[in-house]
Amino acid sequence: MNETPKEDFINWEETGGELRCTPPEVAKSANKKARGYFWEAIYSRTVEIPSIEAELDCLTTSRSRIEGSTGYNNRIIKTGKNLSKITDKLFDTCDFSAEYANFTFKECRFTNCNFNKGKWQSVKFTGCHFTRCNFAFSDFIGCIFRDCKFDQITVSSDHLVFERTSIGSTAFMNAIYTNTSYLPSDYSVDTQNYHLIHTKSKVAQSILQSTQGEADQDLFFEAYKERTLRWLDWKIHRGKYLEASDAKAGKPIRRNSTKAFLISIVPRVEYYITHVSGFLTDWGRSIMRPLSIMFVLTAIMTAVYYLSITQQYHAQEYTVILAAQRAIDVSLVAGYTKYAPGATNVVDVSGGWLSYLTTVHMLVGLFWYALIVPVVVRRILR
């Protein structure tokens, strides 16, 4: 896909039932107002606001006379009537604010486009690239984003709607940012980043709900991972500020660093534990990974128990089978009480460092149960 200068864009208008090309110099908009809000990716005080409408029909390959057109520049895009697939087109500084349904964009590029107030239903985006686009007040219902890339996009957490839409959560979430190039004097970068983290947590939740019935389970578990980590990240940063109700003019005020750190300790610990848990289960995707970890743990503890008891306690009658039984009992927390301090065993090794090790082993087993049970339940009941 090669970039094309703006002056080469084809601008089509319908006149007397015929489609004809409007020269770029005639098609330019005279609207000089600022485009978008200052925090949006599309915001500019100098760029021309699209004011001329164009239909996507002009870009479908079924119209032989316009094959090879590069796309649209500075247009308000309407849906058209006979759409099927639009391939390898560039949309630069375009507004998509109409209703769009039942067609496909393939390998298209959207640069500096505004999707504000656009209603999308059963539209498929394949291999598309979105750069500096705004998705505030957009509805995507039954849509598919497959192998798409996003870079510097802005959203509204309260007004962006995903419903039964298939989308890679990580690629979308990582691209969300806030435009700090045009901040008013009473706003700060720190405050905008605070709002950005909150926005990401809410959008991640919306994508998770949208992928609940997703046939591709990887997309669902990816969305689950993003929602979990984004929400925990928000909990960590929320403690750095006073609540809006306590702040002047409804804007958050930063706490002193000591208090903010103390408040963030528990969320940080939760964040790291969740990270470890997610790795051990591949964020719910894998049952075999935690089972394999339990097998390795049991094998290691079998060796530890056997060597410790036969060498340190000189219990020569202690066998590998007995050590394996002990490791399995403790790992599954099924027979831990037989080996707890004060219990009567075939070999009495109660007390000492081995008893403490057995207790730690039991706690690891409990942690494993806490991982494996939700994984199994989620895969069955999703």
N, C-alpha and C positions, 0 to 999 in steps of 0.2 A: 504494500500500500504506500504510494508515494505522496508526499505533501504537494499541494497545489496552491499557487498564489491566489489571494482573494479575488483579484481582478478576473481570474479565469472561471469563477463559479458561474454556473448557468442559473439564471433567474427566470422562472416561467410564470406567465400570467394567462388566464383564460379570457379570450375575447371572441364573442360571437360563436361560441362552441368550439373554437380552435385554440390550441396551445401555442403560444409564441414566446420567444425569448425577450426579456426586458434587459437592456444594457445596464451594466452595473452602475454607471454614473447616474442613470435615471432612477434606479431602484434604491439609492441611498436614503436613509431616514434622516429627517430634520429634527428629530427629538433629541435634545441635548441634556435632559435631566439625568441625574445620577441613576445608575442601573443597580437595583437590588438594595439590600441593607448593608451597613458597613462591615458586618461580620461574615457576610456571604462570599463565597469564592468568586462570584461573578461581579462583585461590586466594582464600579469604576465611575469616576466623575467625568470622564472624557469619551468613553466608548459610546457609539450611537445605539440607542435603544431600538430594537426591531419594531417596525410599524407596518411593514408590508407582509401580507399573507402569502403563503405558498403551500401547495398540496404535495403530499408524499407520492401521489400517483405519478408525478413527473419523474420520479427516480426509479420506478420499477422497470425491470428488464423487459416486460411485456410490450413497452412502448419503444419500438425499434428506432424511432427517429431521435430518441434522447439517450440511447445507449452510449456509455462512455462519459456522461456528465459527472462532474466531480462531487456534487453535493450542493448544499445551500450555505450562504453566508448572510448574516444579519436579516433573518426572516422569522416571522411567526408561523410555525409549522402546523398545518391542518392535516387531518388524517387521510383524506381521499376516500375513494369508493371501491377501487379495484386493486387493493394491495395484496401481495403474497409474500415477496421477499425483496429486501433492499440490501444490496451487497456492495461492500468496499466503497462507502461514501463518507465524506467528511462534512460534518455539521459544525460550523464555526459561528459563535455568537448568535445562536438561535433560541427561540422560546417555544417550548412544548407545553401549551396550556389548554389543549383541547382533550377530547376523548379518543383513545386509540385502542384498537382491538383486532385480534386474530391475524397477525402477520409477523414477519421475522426480520430483524436486523442482523446481518451477518458481516463480521469484520468491518464494522463501521467505527468511525471516530467522532466523538462528541467533545468539542473543546469550547470552554466558556459558555456552555449552554445552561439555560434555566428551565428546569422541569417543574417549576412552581405551578400548582393547580392542575397539573396534568393527571388524567385518569387513564390508567393502563390496564387492560384486561386481556389475558391470554396472548400476550406479546412475548416473543422469544428473542433474547439478545445472545448471540453466539460469537465469541471471540471479539467482542467490542471493547473499546478503550474510552473511558470517561475521564477527562482532565479538566480541572477547575470548573466543575458543574455543581449546580445547586439543586438539591432534592427536597427542599422544604415544601410542605403542603402537597405532596405527591402521593397518589394511591397506586399500588401495584397489586393486582388481584389475579391470581392464577398465572403469574408470569414466570419466566425462566431466564436466569442469567447464567450462562454456561461458558466457562473459560474466559470470563471478562476481567478487565483490569480497571482499577480505579486509582486516581491520583488527585489529591487536594480537592475533596468534595465537602460540601456543607449540607447539613440536614436540620430538620426540626424534630426533636424527640417527641413532641406532642402531636405533630400533624403529619409526619411521614407514616404511611400505612403500608405494611406488608401483610398480605393475606393469601395463604396457600401458594406462596411464591418461593421458588427454588433459587437460592443465592448463596454464594460462598461468604460466610460471615467474616472470616479473617481478612480477606482482601477488602471487603467493604469497610469494616471497622477501622482497619489500619489507615485507610485513606481519609477518614473524617478529620477535619481540622477546623480551626477558626481563623478568619482573616484578621490579622492584627495590624495591617498596613495603614488603615484609615481610622484608628481608634479616636473617638472624641476625647477631649481633655479630661473628662471626669471618669474615664474607664482606664483600667490597667491591663497589661498582658497577663498578669498573675490572676486577676479576676476572671478574665475570659477563659483561661485554661481551666480554672475551677469549674466553670459552667460546661466547658467542653467534656470534661471527665464525666460529669453527671449525664450529659446528653448521650455519651457513648454507652453508659450503663443501661439507659432506657431503650436505646435503639437495639442493643444486643438482645434485650428481652423480647422486643417486637419480632426480631428475626427468628429467635428460638420458637416463639409461638407459631410463626408462619411455617416453620419446617417440621412441626409435630407429625404431620402425616406424610412427610417426604419419603418417597420410595428409596432415594439414595441415602442410606443410613449414615454415611460419612458426613454429609452435609448437616444432618441433625446433631451428631455428636460434636462436630466442629462448632455449631451454633451454641451447644450446651457449654462447651469450654469457654467460648468468648463471653457468654452471659455471666458465667460464674466468676471469671477473672476480672471482667470489667466492673461487676458489682462490688467485689472485694476492693478493687482499686479505688472505687468511689468512697467506700467506707473509710479507707485510709486517709484520703484527702479531705473528706468532709470534716474530720476532726481538726483540721488546720484553721477552720473559719468558724465564726459565730453564725448561728442560723440567721437566715434573712430577716425573720421577724424581730431579731434582736439588733439588727444592723440599721444604720441610717439609710433612708431612701430605698430600703429593700435590697441593698447591695451587701454582699458578704464582707465581713471585716476579719482580717487575719488575726489569729490568736498569737500570744507570745510563744516563742519557739519551744520552751520547756513544757508548757502545758499541752501544746500541740503534739509533741513527741510522746508524752505520757498517754494521751488519749489514743494515739495511733498504735500503741504496743500490741494490744489484743488483736485488732484487725490485721496487723502485719504477721503475727504468729499464725492466724487463721489463713492468711494468704499463702504462706510458705507450706503449711501442712496440706492445704488444698492442692498446691502445685505438685507436691510429692505424691499425693493420692492420685491425682490425675495421671501422672507418669506411670504409676504402677498398674493402672487399669486402662491406659491409653484413652483416658477420658470416657470410659464406659464402652468403648468399641470392643474391647477384648476380654474374654473370659479366660483364655489360655494364658495370658501374661500373668495374672495373679496366681493361677494354679501352678504355673512353672516356678514362680517365686516361692510359693509354699513348698514345692518339691525340693528346691535347692536349699531352703532354710532347714527343712527336716533332715536332709542328708548331712548338712554341716553340723547340726546339733547332735545327730547320731554319732558322728566322729568325735565331737567334743565330749559327750557323755561317756563314751566307751573309753577313750584315752584317759580322761580324768579319773574315772572310777577304778579302772584297772591299774593305773600307775600310781596315782596319789593315795588312793585308799587301799591299794594292794588287794583288791577283790578279784582274784584270778578266776573265780567261777562266773564272773559277770561276762556275758556274751554280747556280740554285736546285735543279736536279735533283741535282747533285753534293752539295749541302748536305743535301738530303732523304735521299740514299743514306747519307751519313755518319750522320745522325740515326737512321735505321732500324737500321743496322749496330750502332751503339753501344747503342741502346735494347734491342735483342734480344741483345746481347752476342755477336752472330754474327761480326762483322768488326771488333771493337775493336782487334785487334792491328795492323790496317792504319793505325790513327791513333795508336798508342801512341808515346811519345817515342822518336826514333831511327828510326822506320819511314820507308820511302820512299813518298811519296804523289804524286798528281798535282800537288798544291800542297804544298810542304814548309813546314809551320807547326809542326813539332815544337819542343817547348820553350815556355817562356812560359806565361802564364795560361791560354791556350786548351787546352794539354795537360792542365793540372790540371782544367779544367772538363770535358774529355772523360773523365777518370778518374772524377770525381764522377758524371757522366752514366752511365757504365758501372755504378757501384755502385748507382745508383737502378734501373737495369735489372735487376740481380741481385735487388734487393729486390722488384721487381715479379714476377719469376719465382717467388720464394718465396711470393708471395701467390696468384698465379693457379693454380699447379699444384695446391695442396691444395683450392682451391675446386672445380676441375673434378673431381678425384678424389672428393671428398666427395659431390658431387651425383650421381656415377655409382654409387658403391659404398655409399651410405648404407643 
